[in-house]
Amino acid sequence: MIDPGVDPASASITAWDLDGDADVRVGTATGEEALALDAPFRVTVVPAALVDPRRRR
């Protein structure tokens, strides 16, 4: 789930995984924080980098 926020500093991302019948939050990051995940594949995401550059002011 990605929330672009008003500016890159407030952009955030939350990653979830399914554990049996329950969704479990496996990580969150905001702004320039990096979120590193290993499953289902290795990836690192920085929420501020996902915001459309035209919204950066």
PDBQT receptor file of N, H, CA, C and O in Angstrom, charges set to zero:
ATOM      1  N   MET A   1       0.849  -1.152   0.000  1.00  0.00    +0.000 N 
ATOM      2  CA  MET A   1       0.000   0.000   0.000  1.00  0.00    +0.000 C 
ATOM      3  C   MET A   1       0.902   1.225   0.000  1.00  0.00    +0.000 C 
ATOM      4  O   MET A   1       1.823   1.313   0.812  1.00  0.00    +0.000 OA
ATOM      5  N   ILE A   2       0.654   2.159  -0.888  1.00  0.00    +0.000 N 
ATOM      6  H   ILE A   2      -0.094   2.087  -1.548  1.00  0.00    +0.000 HD
ATOM      7  CA  ILE A   2       1.460   3.371  -0.983  1.00  0.00    +0.000 C 
ATOM      8  C   ILE A   2       0.567   4.580  -0.783  1.00  0.00    +0.000 C 
ATOM      9  O   ILE A   2      -0.493   4.686  -1.398  1.00  0.00    +0.000 OA
ATOM     10  N   ASP A   3       0.997   5.492   0.081  1.00  0.00    +0.000 N 
ATOM     11  H   ASP A   3       1.859   5.405   0.581  1.00  0.00    +0.000 HD
ATOM     12  CA  ASP A   3       0.314   6.765   0.293  1.00  0.00    +0.000 C 
ATOM     13  C   ASP A   3       1.262   7.853  -0.180  1.00  0.00    +0.000 C 
ATOM     14  O   ASP A   3       2.260   8.124   0.487  1.00  0.00    +0.000 OA
ATOM     15  N   PRO A   4       0.969   8.498  -1.340  1.00  0.00    +0.000 N 
ATOM     16  CA  PRO A   4       1.903   9.476  -1.877  1.00  0.00    +0.000 C 
ATOM     17  C   PRO A   4       2.028  10.738  -1.034  1.00  0.00    +0.000 C 
ATOM     18  O   PRO A   4       3.009  11.468  -1.177  1.00  0.00    +0.000 OA
ATOM     19  N   GLY A   5       1.074  11.015  -0.167  1.00  0.00    +0.000 N 
ATOM     20  H   GLY A   5       0.277  10.423  -0.050  1.00  0.00    +0.000 HD
ATOM     21  CA  GLY A   5       1.153  12.213   0.664  1.00  0.00    +0.000 C 
ATOM     22  C   GLY A   5       1.130  13.474  -0.174  1.00  0.00    +0.000 C 
ATOM     23  O   GLY A   5       0.877  13.428  -1.377  1.00  0.00    +0.000 OA
ATOM     24  N   VAL A   6       1.394  14.592   0.462  1.00  0.00    +0.000 N 
ATOM     25  H   VAL A   6       1.600  14.630   1.440  1.00  0.00    +0.000 HD
ATOM     26  CA  VAL A   6       1.387  15.886  -0.213  1.00  0.00    +0.000 C 
ATOM     27  C   VAL A   6       2.750  16.171  -0.829  1.00  0.00    +0.000 C 
ATOM     28  O   VAL A   6       2.831  16.797  -1.886  1.00  0.00    +0.000 OA
ATOM     29  N   ASP A   7       3.811  15.726  -0.188  1.00  0.00    +0.000 N 
ATOM     30  H   ASP A   7       3.746  15.218   0.671  1.00  0.00    +0.000 HD
ATOM     31  CA  ASP A   7       5.159  15.937  -0.702  1.00  0.00    +0.000 C 
ATOM     32  C   ASP A   7       5.989  14.680  -0.437  1.00  0.00    +0.000 C 
ATOM     33  O   ASP A   7       5.565  13.820   0.336  1.00  0.00    +0.000 OA
ATOM     34  N   PRO A   8       7.148  14.558  -1.057  1.00  0.00    +0.000 N 
ATOM     35  CA  PRO A   8       7.952  13.348  -0.891  1.00  0.00    +0.000 C 
ATOM     36  C   PRO A   8       8.305  13.020   0.557  1.00  0.00    +0.000 C 
ATOM     37  O   PRO A   8       8.449  11.846   0.899  1.00  0.00    +0.000 OA
ATOM     38  N   ALA A   9       8.446  14.019   1.407  1.00  0.00    +0.000 N 
ATOM     39  H   ALA A   9       8.330  14.972   1.129  1.00  0.00    +0.000 HD
ATOM     40  CA  ALA A   9       8.805  13.766   2.809  1.00  0.00    +0.000 C 
ATOM     41  C   ALA A   9       7.703  13.027   3.561  1.00  0.00    +0.000 C 
ATOM     42  O   ALA A   9       7.984  12.338   4.542  1.00  0.00    +0.000 OA
ATOM     43  N   SER A  10       6.449  13.159   3.116  1.00  0.00    +0.000 N 
ATOM     44  H   SER A  10       6.220  13.718   2.319  1.00  0.00    +0.000 HD
ATOM     45  CA  SER A  10       5.358  12.489   3.814  1.00  0.00    +0.000 C 
ATOM     46  C   SER A  10       4.875  11.231   3.090  1.00  0.00    +0.000 C 
ATOM     47  O   SER A  10       3.973  10.546   3.574  1.00  0.00    +0.000 OA
ATOM     48  N   ALA A  11       5.468  10.924   1.936  1.00  0.00    +0.000 N 
ATOM     49  H   ALA A  11       6.200  11.480   1.543  1.00  0.00    +0.000 HD
ATOM     50  CA  ALA A  11       5.093   9.692   1.225  1.00  0.00    +0.000 C 
ATOM     51  C   ALA A  11       5.432   8.497   2.111  1.00  0.00    +0.000 C 
ATOM     52  O   ALA A  11       6.447   8.504   2.807  1.00  0.00    +0.000 OA
ATOM     53  N   SER A  12       4.589   7.479   2.086  1.00  0.00    +0.000 N 
ATOM     54  H   SER A  12       3.764   7.474   1.520  1.00  0.00    +0.000 HD
ATOM     55  CA  SER A  12       4.847   6.305   2.912  1.00  0.00    +0.000 C 
ATOM     56  C   SER A  12       4.453   5.036   2.173  1.00  0.00    +0.000 C 
ATOM     57  O   SER A  12       3.659   5.064   1.233  1.00  0.00    +0.000 OA
ATOM     58  N   ILE A  13       5.022   3.931   2.614  1.00  0.00    +0.000 N 
ATOM     59  H   ILE A  13       5.667   3.908   3.378  1.00  0.00    +0.000 HD
ATOM     60  CA  ILE A  13       4.693   2.625   2.056  1.00  0.00    +0.000 C 
ATOM     61  C   ILE A  13       4.600   1.630   3.203  1.00  0.00    +0.000 C 
ATOM     62  O   ILE A  13       5.378   1.680   4.156  1.00  0.00    +0.000 OA
ATOM     63  N   THR A  14       3.632   0.724   3.092  1.00  0.00    +0.000 N 
ATOM     64  H   THR A  14       3.001   0.683   2.318  1.00  0.00    +0.000 HD
ATOM     65  CA  THR A  14       3.458  -0.352   4.063  1.00  0.00    +0.000 C 
ATOM     66  C   THR A  14       3.385  -1.657   3.290  1.00  0.00    +0.000 C 
ATOM     67  O   THR A  14       2.621  -1.775   2.332  1.00  0.00    +0.000 OA
ATOM     68  N   ALA A  15       4.180  -2.638   3.704  1.00  0.00    +0.000 N 
ATOM     69  H   ALA A  15       4.801  -2.542   4.482  1.00  0.00    +0.000 HD
ATOM     70  CA  ALA A  15       4.179  -3.954   3.069  1.00  0.00    +0.000 C 
ATOM     71  C   ALA A  15       3.488  -4.957   3.983  1.00  0.00    +0.000 C 
ATOM     72  O   ALA A  15       3.676  -4.947   5.199  1.00  0.00    +0.000 OA
ATOM     73  N   TRP A  16       2.690  -5.815   3.377  1.00  0.00    +0.000 N 
ATOM     74  H   TRP A  16       2.536  -5.823   2.389  1.00  0.00    +0.000 HD
ATOM     75  CA  TRP A  16       1.925  -6.823   4.110  1.00  0.00    +0.000 C 
ATOM     76  C   TRP A  16       2.245  -8.203   3.555  1.00  0.00    +0.000 C 
ATOM     77  O   TRP A  16       2.626  -8.339   2.393  1.00  0.00    +0.000 OA
ATOM     78  N   ASP A  17       2.090  -9.225   4.392  1.00  0.00    +0.000 N 
ATOM     79  H   ASP A  17       1.781  -9.114   5.336  1.00  0.00    +0.000 HD
ATOM     80  CA  ASP A  17       2.260 -10.607   3.975  1.00  0.00    +0.000 C 
ATOM     81  C   ASP A  17       1.099 -11.407   4.550  1.00  0.00    +0.000 C 
ATOM     82  O   ASP A  17       0.555 -11.062   5.599  1.00  0.00    +0.000 OA
ATOM     83  N   LEU A  18       0.732 -12.454   3.870  1.00  0.00    +0.000 N 
ATOM     84  H   LEU A  18       1.173 -12.735   3.018  1.00  0.00    +0.000 HD
ATOM     85  CA  LEU A  18      -0.359 -13.301   4.342  1.00  0.00    +0.000 C 
ATOM     86  C   LEU A  18       0.223 -14.430   5.189  1.00  0.00    +0.000 C 
ATOM     87  O   LEU A  18       1.070 -15.194   4.726  1.00  0.00    +0.000 OA
ATOM     88  N   ASP A  19      -0.239 -14.525   6.432  1.00  0.00    +0.000 N 
ATOM     89  H   ASP A  19      -0.927 -13.904   6.808  1.00  0.00    +0.000 HD
ATOM     90  CA  ASP A  19       0.196 -15.560   7.371  1.00  0.00    +0.000 C 
ATOM     91  C   ASP A  19      -1.035 -16.360   7.764  1.00  0.00    +0.000 C 
ATOM     92  O   ASP A  19      -1.775 -15.968   8.667  1.00  0.00    +0.000 OA
ATOM     93  N   GLY A  20      -1.255 -17.484   7.086  1.00  0.00    +0.000 N 
ATOM     94  H   GLY A  20      -0.654 -17.802   6.353  1.00  0.00    +0.000 HD
ATOM     95  CA  GLY A  20      -2.494 -18.235   7.309  1.00  0.00    +0.000 C 
ATOM     96  C   GLY A  20      -3.664 -17.436   6.785  1.00  0.00    +0.000 C 
ATOM     97  O   GLY A  20      -3.732 -17.138   5.593  1.00  0.00    +0.000 OA
ATOM     98  N   ASP A  21      -4.592 -17.083   7.669  1.00  0.00    +0.000 N 
ATOM     99  H   ASP A  21      -4.536 -17.324   8.638  1.00  0.00    +0.000 HD
ATOM    100  CA  ASP A  21      -5.764 -16.287   7.290  1.00  0.00    +0.000 C 
ATOM    101  C   ASP A  21      -5.601 -14.804   7.617  1.00  0.00    +0.000 C 
ATOM    102  O   ASP A  21      -6.511 -14.011   7.376  1.00  0.00    +0.000 OA
ATOM    103  N   ALA A  22      -4.449 -14.429   8.164  1.00  0.00    +0.000 N 
ATOM    104  H   ALA A  22      -3.710 -15.073   8.360  1.00  0.00    +0.000 HD
ATOM    105  CA  ALA A  22      -4.267 -13.051   8.635  1.00  0.00    +0.000 C 
ATOM    106  C   ALA A  22      -3.240 -12.301   7.801  1.00  0.00    +0.000 C 
ATOM    107  O   ALA A  22      -2.215 -12.855   7.403  1.00  0.00    +0.000 OA
ATOM    108  N   ASP A  23      -3.533 -11.033   7.544  1.00  0.00    +0.000 N 
ATOM    109  H   ASP A  23      -4.366 -10.583   7.868  1.00  0.00    +0.000 HD
ATOM    110  CA  ASP A  23      -2.556 -10.141   6.931  1.00  0.00    +0.000 C 
ATOM    111  C   ASP A  23      -1.650  -9.611   8.035  1.00  0.00    +0.000 C 
ATOM    112  O   ASP A  23      -2.128  -9.139   9.067  1.00  0.00    +0.000 OA
ATOM    113  N   VAL A  24      -0.343  -9.691   7.816  1.00  0.00    +0.000 N 
ATOM    114  H   VAL A  24       0.046 -10.074   6.979  1.00  0.00    +0.000 HD
ATOM    115  CA  VAL A  24       0.636  -9.264   8.810  1.00  0.00    +0.000 C 
ATOM    116  C   VAL A  24       1.502  -8.173   8.191  1.00  0.00    +0.000 C 
ATOM    117  O   VAL A  24       2.052  -8.349   7.104  1.00  0.00    +0.000 OA
ATOM    118  N   ARG A  25       1.619  -7.045   8.891  1.00  0.00    +0.000 N 
ATOM    119  H   ARG A  25       1.172  -6.902   9.774  1.00  0.00    +0.000 HD
ATOM    120  CA  ARG A  25       2.474  -5.959   8.397  1.00  0.00    +0.000 C 
ATOM    121  C   ARG A  25       3.930  -6.382   8.563  1.00  0.00    +0.000 C 
ATOM    122  O   ARG A  25       4.359  -6.740   9.660  1.00  0.00    +0.000 OA
ATOM    123  N   VAL A  26       4.689  -6.339   7.464  1.00  0.00    +0.000 N 
ATOM    124  H   VAL A  26       4.341  -6.048   6.573  1.00  0.00    +0.000 HD
ATOM    125  CA  VAL A  26       6.087  -6.767   7.521  1.00  0.00    +0.000 C 
ATOM    126  C   VAL A  26       7.063  -5.599   7.435  1.00  0.00    +0.000 C 
ATOM    127  O   VAL A  26       8.268  -5.782   7.607  1.00  0.00    +0.000 OA
ATOM    128  N   GLY A  27       6.551  -4.401   7.169  1.00  0.00    +0.000 N 
ATOM    129  H   GLY A  27       5.572  -4.252   7.028  1.00  0.00    +0.000 HD
ATOM    130  CA  GLY A  27       7.436  -3.246   7.167  1.00  0.00    +0.000 C 
ATOM    131  C   GLY A  27       6.749  -1.985   6.720  1.00  0.00    +0.000 C 
ATOM    132  O   GLY A  27       5.749  -2.024   6.003  1.00  0.00    +0.000 OA
ATOM    133  N   THR A  28       7.298  -0.854   7.152  1.00  0.00    +0.000 N 
ATOM    134  H   THR A  28       8.110  -0.823   7.735  1.00  0.00    +0.000 HD
ATOM    135  CA  THR A  28       6.816   0.461   6.733  1.00  0.00    +0.000 C 
ATOM    136  C   THR A  28       8.007   1.385   6.571  1.00  0.00    +0.000 C 
ATOM    137  O   THR A  28       9.055   1.171   7.180  1.00  0.00    +0.000 OA
ATOM    138  N   ALA A  29       7.848   2.405   5.757  1.00  0.00    +0.000 N 
ATOM    139  H   ALA A  29       6.996   2.579   5.262  1.00  0.00    +0.000 HD
ATOM    140  CA  ALA A  29       8.872   3.434   5.585  1.00  0.00    +0.000 C 
ATOM    141  C   ALA A  29       8.176   4.725   5.178  1.00  0.00    +0.000 C 
ATOM    142  O   ALA A  29       7.111   4.702   4.562  1.00  0.00    +0.000 OA
ATOM    143  N   THR A  30       8.788   5.849   5.529  1.00  0.00    +0.000 N 
ATOM    144  H   THR A  30       9.653   5.868   6.030  1.00  0.00    +0.000 HD
ATOM    145  CA  THR A  30       8.253   7.174   5.215  1.00  0.00    +0.000 C 
ATOM    146  C   THR A  30       9.359   8.044   4.658  1.00  0.00    +0.000 C 
ATOM    147  O   THR A  30      10.504   7.976   5.105  1.00  0.00    +0.000 OA
ATOM    148  N   GLY A  31       9.009   8.869   3.670  1.00  0.00    +0.000 N 
ATOM    149  H   GLY A  31       8.080   8.925   3.306  1.00  0.00    +0.000 HD
ATOM    150  CA  GLY A  31       9.966   9.825   3.107  1.00  0.00    +0.000 C 
ATOM    151  C   GLY A  31      11.184   9.159   2.508  1.00  0.00    +0.000 C 
ATOM    152  O   GLY A  31      11.060   8.327   1.609  1.00  0.00    +0.000 OA
ATOM    153  N   GLU A  32      12.371   9.519   3.000  1.00  0.00    +0.000 N 
ATOM    154  H   GLU A  32      12.472  10.194   3.730  1.00  0.00    +0.000 HD
ATOM    155  CA  GLU A  32      13.628   8.997   2.472  1.00  0.00    +0.000 C 
ATOM    156  C   GLU A  32      14.064   7.686   3.136  1.00  0.00    +0.000 C 
ATOM    157  O   GLU A  32      15.121   7.152   2.800  1.00  0.00    +0.000 OA
ATOM    158  N   GLU A  33      13.265   7.161   4.074  1.00  0.00    +0.000 N 
ATOM    159  H   GLU A  33      12.406   7.595   4.347  1.00  0.00    +0.000 HD
ATOM    160  CA  GLU A  33      13.593   5.871   4.699  1.00  0.00    +0.000 C 
ATOM    161  C   GLU A  33      13.483   4.764   3.657  1.00  0.00    +0.000 C 
ATOM    162  O   GLU A  33      12.598   4.788   2.801  1.00  0.00    +0.000 OA
ATOM    163  N   ALA A  34      14.385   3.802   3.738  1.00  0.00    +0.000 N 
ATOM    164  H   ALA A  34      15.104   3.783   4.433  1.00  0.00    +0.000 HD
ATOM    165  CA  ALA A  34      14.342   2.661   2.824  1.00  0.00    +0.000 C 
ATOM    166  C   ALA A  34      13.629   1.494   3.489  1.00  0.00    +0.000 C 
ATOM    167  O   ALA A  34      13.849   1.203   4.665  1.00  0.00    +0.000 OA
ATOM    168  N   LEU A  35      12.781   0.837   2.732  1.00  0.00    +0.000 N 
ATOM    169  H   LEU A  35      12.602   1.073   1.776  1.00  0.00    +0.000 HD
ATOM    170  CA  LEU A  35      12.117  -0.382   3.183  1.00  0.00    +0.000 C 
ATOM    171  C   LEU A  35      12.716  -1.532   2.386  1.00  0.00    +0.000 C 
ATOM    172  O   LEU A  35      12.543  -1.596   1.169  1.00  0.00    +0.000 OA
ATOM    173  N   ALA A  36      13.415  -2.437   3.056  1.00  0.00    +0.000 N 
ATOM    174  H   ALA A  36      13.555  -2.385   4.044  1.00  0.00    +0.000 HD
ATOM    175  CA  ALA A  36      14.043  -3.587   2.408  1.00  0.00    +0.000 C 
ATOM    176  C   ALA A  36      13.240  -4.839   2.728  1.00  0.00    +0.000 C 
ATOM    177  O   ALA A  36      12.955  -5.128   3.890  1.00  0.00    +0.000 OA
ATOM    178  N   LEU A  37      12.880  -5.575   1.687  1.00  0.00    +0.000 N 
ATOM    179  H   LEU A  37      13.112  -5.340   0.743  1.00  0.00    +0.000 HD
ATOM    180  CA  LEU A  37      12.115  -6.809   1.833  1.00  0.00    +0.000 C 
ATOM    181  C   LEU A  37      12.835  -7.943   1.114  1.00  0.00    +0.000 C 
ATOM    182  O   LEU A  37      13.542  -7.713   0.133  1.00  0.00    +0.000 OA
ATOM    183  N   ASP A  38      12.654  -9.163   1.603  1.00  0.00    +0.000 N 
ATOM    184  H   ASP A  38      12.079  -9.350   2.399  1.00  0.00    +0.000 HD
ATOM    185  CA  ASP A  38      13.293 -10.329   1.000  1.00  0.00    +0.000 C 
ATOM    186  C   ASP A  38      12.316 -11.272   0.302  1.00  0.00    +0.000 C 
ATOM    187  O   ASP A  38      12.743 -12.121  -0.481  1.00  0.00    +0.000 OA
ATOM    188  N   ALA A  39      11.026 -11.143   0.565  1.00  0.00    +0.000 N 
ATOM    189  H   ALA A  39      10.679 -10.453   1.201  1.00  0.00    +0.000 HD
ATOM    190  CA  ALA A  39      10.061 -12.072  -0.014  1.00  0.00    +0.000 C 
ATOM    191  C   ALA A  39       8.905 -11.292  -0.640  1.00  0.00    +0.000 C 
ATOM    192  O   ALA A  39       8.495 -10.286  -0.061  1.00  0.00    +0.000 OA
ATOM    193  N   PRO A  40       8.372 -11.685  -1.752  1.00  0.00    +0.000 N 
ATOM    194  CA  PRO A  40       8.709 -12.887  -2.493  1.00  0.00    +0.000 C 
ATOM    195  C   PRO A  40      10.023 -12.767  -3.288  1.00  0.00    +0.000 C 
ATOM    196  O   PRO A  40      10.491 -13.743  -3.874  1.00  0.00    +0.000 OA
ATOM    197  N   PHE A  41      10.607 -11.561  -3.301  1.00  0.00    +0.000 N 
ATOM    198  H   PHE A  41      10.226 -10.768  -2.826  1.00  0.00    +0.000 HD
ATOM    199  CA  PHE A  41      11.914 -11.343  -3.911  1.00  0.00    +0.000 C 
ATOM    200  C   PHE A  41      12.566 -10.181  -3.186  1.00  0.00    +0.000 C 
ATOM    201  O   PHE A  41      11.887  -9.417  -2.501  1.00  0.00    +0.000 OA
ATOM    202  N   ARG A  42      13.861 -10.040  -3.327  1.00  0.00    +0.000 N 
ATOM    203  H   ARG A  42      14.414 -10.661  -3.884  1.00  0.00    +0.000 HD
ATOM    204  CA  ARG A  42      14.594  -8.974  -2.636  1.00  0.00    +0.000 C 
ATOM    205  C   ARG A  42      14.363  -7.638  -3.360  1.00  0.00    +0.000 C 
ATOM    206  O   ARG A  42      14.569  -7.520  -4.568  1.00  0.00    +0.000 OA
ATOM    207  N   VAL A  43      13.933  -6.645  -2.586  1.00  0.00    +0.000 N 
ATOM    208  H   VAL A  43      13.765  -6.740  -1.605  1.00  0.00    +0.000 HD
ATOM    209  CA  VAL A  43      13.684  -5.307  -3.143  1.00  0.00    +0.000 C 
ATOM    210  C   VAL A  43      13.865  -4.280  -2.031  1.00  0.00    +0.000 C 
ATOM    211  O   VAL A  43      13.598  -4.561  -0.862  1.00  0.00    +0.000 OA
ATOM    212  N   THR A  44      14.318  -3.098  -2.402  1.00  0.00    +0.000 N 
ATOM    213  H   THR A  44      14.535  -2.869  -3.351  1.00  0.00    +0.000 HD
ATOM    214  CA  THR A  44      14.399  -1.958  -1.487  1.00  0.00    +0.000 C 
ATOM    215  C   THR A  44      13.641  -0.811  -2.120  1.00  0.00    +0.000 C 
ATOM    216  O   THR A  44      13.850  -0.485  -3.288  1.00  0.00    +0.000 OA
ATOM    217  N   VAL A  45      12.755  -0.197  -1.341  1.00  0.00    +0.000 N 
ATOM    218  H   VAL A  45      12.585  -0.462  -0.392  1.00  0.00    +0.000 HD
ATOM    219  CA  VAL A  45      11.897   0.879  -1.842  1.00  0.00    +0.000 C 
ATOM    220  C   VAL A  45      12.058   2.093  -0.948  1.00  0.00    +0.000 C 
ATOM    221  O   VAL A  45      12.051   1.979   0.278  1.00  0.00    +0.000 OA
ATOM    222  N   VAL A  46      12.206   3.279  -1.577  1.00  0.00    +0.000 N 
ATOM    223  H   VAL A  46      12.211   3.372  -2.572  1.00  0.00    +0.000 HD
ATOM    224  CA  VAL A  46      12.239   4.555  -0.865  1.00  0.00    +0.000 C 
ATOM    225  C   VAL A  46      10.987   5.323  -1.288  1.00  0.00    +0.000 C 
ATOM    226  O   VAL A  46      10.889   5.743  -2.442  1.00  0.00    +0.000 OA
ATOM    227  N   PRO A  47      10.030   5.515  -0.380  1.00  0.00    +0.000 N 
ATOM    228  CA  PRO A  47       8.756   6.132  -0.751  1.00  0.00    +0.000 C 
ATOM    229  C   PRO A  47       8.890   7.470  -1.481  1.00  0.00    +0.000 C 
ATOM    230  O   PRO A  47       8.155   7.718  -2.437  1.00  0.00    +0.000 OA
ATOM    231  N   ALA A  48       9.799   8.323  -1.057  1.00  0.00    +0.000 N 
ATOM    232  H   ALA A  48      10.397   8.121  -0.281  1.00  0.00    +0.000 HD
ATOM    233  CA  ALA A  48       9.943   9.636  -1.700  1.00  0.00    +0.000 C 
ATOM    234  C   ALA A  48      10.311   9.494  -3.172  1.00  0.00    +0.000 C 
ATOM    235  O   ALA A  48       9.971  10.357  -3.981  1.00  0.00    +0.000 OA
ATOM    236  N   ALA A  49      11.001   8.418  -3.526  1.00  0.00    +0.000 N 
ATOM    237  H   ALA A  49      11.277   7.717  -2.868  1.00  0.00    +0.000 HD
ATOM    238  CA  ALA A  49      11.399   8.199  -4.921  1.00  0.00    +0.000 C 
ATOM    239  C   ALA A  49      10.222   7.775  -5.790  1.00  0.00    +0.000 C 
ATOM    240  O   ALA A  49      10.320   7.813  -7.017  1.00  0.00    +0.000 OA
ATOM    241  N   LEU A  50       9.114   7.373  -5.180  1.00  0.00    +0.000 N 
ATOM    242  H   LEU A  50       9.034   7.342  -4.183  1.00  0.00    +0.000 HD
ATOM    243  CA  LEU A  50       7.938   6.931  -5.925  1.00  0.00    +0.000 C 
ATOM    244  C   LEU A  50       6.974   8.065  -6.254  1.00  0.00    +0.000 C 
ATOM    245  O   LEU A  50       6.047   7.879  -7.043  1.00  0.00    +0.000 OA
ATOM    246  N   VAL A  51       7.182   9.227  -5.661  1.00  0.00    +0.000 N 
ATOM    247  H   VAL A  51       7.935   9.378  -5.020  1.00  0.00    +0.000 HD
ATOM    248  CA  VAL A  51       6.286  10.363  -5.882  1.00  0.00    +0.000 C 
ATOM    249  C   VAL A  51       6.609  11.002  -7.230  1.00  0.00    +0.000 C 
ATOM    250  O   VAL A  51       7.774  11.222  -7.558  1.00  0.00    +0.000 OA
ATOM    251  N   ASP A  52       5.585  11.291  -7.992  1.00  0.00    +0.000 N 
ATOM    252  H   ASP A  52       4.638  11.112  -7.725  1.00  0.00    +0.000 HD
ATOM    253  CA  ASP A  52       5.740  11.930  -9.293  1.00  0.00    +0.000 C 
ATOM    254  C   ASP A  52       6.551  13.210  -9.151  1.00  0.00    +0.000 C 
ATOM    255  O   ASP A  52       6.191  14.071  -8.348  1.00  0.00    +0.000 OA
ATOM    256  N   PRO A  53       7.639  13.362  -9.909  1.00  0.00    +0.000 N 
ATOM    257  CA  PRO A  53       8.486  14.556  -9.771  1.00  0.00    +0.000 C 
ATOM    258  C   PRO A  53       7.719  15.866  -9.964  1.00  0.00    +0.000 C 
ATOM    259  O   PRO A  53       8.115  16.897  -9.422  1.00  0.00    +0.000 OA
ATOM    260  N   ARG A  54       6.638  15.834 -10.722  1.00  0.00    +0.000 N 
ATOM    261  H   ARG A  54       6.316  14.996 -11.162  1.00  0.00    +0.000 HD
ATOM    262  CA  ARG A  54       5.847  17.057 -10.911  1.00  0.00    +0.000 C 
ATOM    263  C   ARG A  54       5.162  17.500  -9.617  1.00  0.00    +0.000 C 
ATOM    264  O   ARG A  54       4.775  18.661  -9.481  1.00  0.00    +0.000 OA
ATOM    265  N   ARG A  55       5.010  16.557  -8.651  1.00  0.00    +0.000 N 
ATOM    266  H   ARG A  55       5.324  15.614  -8.760  1.00  0.00    +0.000 HD
ATOM    267  CA  ARG A  55       4.389  16.909  -7.362  1.00  0.00    +0.000 C 
ATOM    268  C   ARG A  55       5.409  17.436  -6.387  1.00  0.00    +0.000 C 
ATOM    269  O   ARG A  55       5.034  17.974  -5.345  1.00  0.00    +0.000 OA
ATOM    270  N   ARG A  56       6.698  17.302  -6.687  1.00  0.00    +0.000 N 
ATOM    271  H   ARG A  56       7.003  16.865  -7.533  1.00  0.00    +0.000 HD
ATOM    272  CA  ARG A  56       7.762  17.757  -5.779  1.00  0.00    +0.000 C 
ATOM    273  C   ARG A  56       7.935  19.259  -5.943  1.00  0.00    +0.000 C 
ATOM    274  O   ARG A  56       8.255  19.744  -7.028  1.00  0.00    +0.000 OA
ATOM    275  N   ARG A  57       7.719  19.989  -4.856  1.00  0.00    +0.000 N 
ATOM    276  H   ARG A  57       7.459  19.595  -3.975  1.00  0.00    +0.000 HD
ATOM    277  CA  ARG A  57       7.842  21.453  -4.938  1.00  0.00    +0.000 C 
ATOM    278  C   ARG A  57       8.553  21.956  -3.721  1.00  0.00    +0.000 C 
ATOM    279  O   ARG A  57       8.765  23.160  -3.583  1.00  0.00    +0.000 OA
TER     280      ARG A  57
